[in-house]
Amino acid sequence: MARKGLFLVYTGEGKGKTTASLGVTLRAVGRGLNVRYLQFIKSPERTYGEQIALRKLGVEMEQMGIGFTWTKTPEEHRAALAKAWKKTKAALQDDSIDLLVLDELNNALAITKFPIDDVLPLAEVIEAIQHRPSTMHLVVTGRSANPALLAMADLVSTIEATKHYYDEGIPAVKGLEF
């Protein structure tokens, strides 16, 4: 029986969406699957612990963003999103990829501070996901998942924030957040 590629979404306001996708990635690598990991918001100007670890495992992880929306101009973000979408479309057509992770795609699709539909069109995203290779597993993470993606997914996990040390004034911790 041929393997069917599954579509998993990790969303919600709590911490752990990227971490969940990294767990799936680790399992896939352990089973010999070819994994590609694309990050929509994180910038290649910073170094992330997950990137260091995955590189050691032979997994290609690429940061395609320029940071969060409040740190750059809309024009800079739009250019980064257009470039990221071009790479993502190609990856979604690559039948050599067993598991594709689109980290923070939900965040990118939920941007409302400036127009994005011409550089990251939801209709194209949906079509590309629907027409990916039939054996490709897909993981999409990020807050504010689009209802259309939730409806298409085989698995949706919503991670809720119950308590976070950020609320106590503790900043991001090396090894836990980055």
Phi, psi and omega in degrees: 000129181289144179286137175263128176290133181257154181244114182247136177237129173245117185220182178116176184270352183274165177281138174131002182289310176296319179301319177297317180294328177291326175296316177298318179300314180300315178298316182297315178299318179300332179263011175081015179280150176275118186243139170233137187232115181244132180248124187279327186257318184300146184260144175289354178285347179245161177252135183239141181302321180295325179294318179298314182294314182294325177301319179296333179269359179082020180262130177281117176238130183231127173272121185249357183265190177228023180100185185285159192299336183275358184259349182222174180280157176304321181297319178296318179293318180298318179297317179295318179296319179298315179295318179297318181294322178299314178294322181293317178302317179296317180296322180291349177255357186274106183283001174275347180273123177274323180225122176245126177251126176247084185286129178069016174299321178303316179301315182297314181294339183268002180297129178235355183288341177205159183290139179231348189298336179278341180252338177218071187287123181304318181300320178292321179299312180300312180298316181296321178295316181295330184254016175294164178306141188296341180260358182282124170279143182229132175240129176238132180238169172124158178293161170058047179302138179293136180305327179295321178292320178300320181293327181281334189293149172276334179217133173232122173244124178256120183261118184261148175271115176260317180202143179214139180292343172304323181295341178263007178087008178277122182285176178307137185252127177302129182093342176250317179252336182212000000 
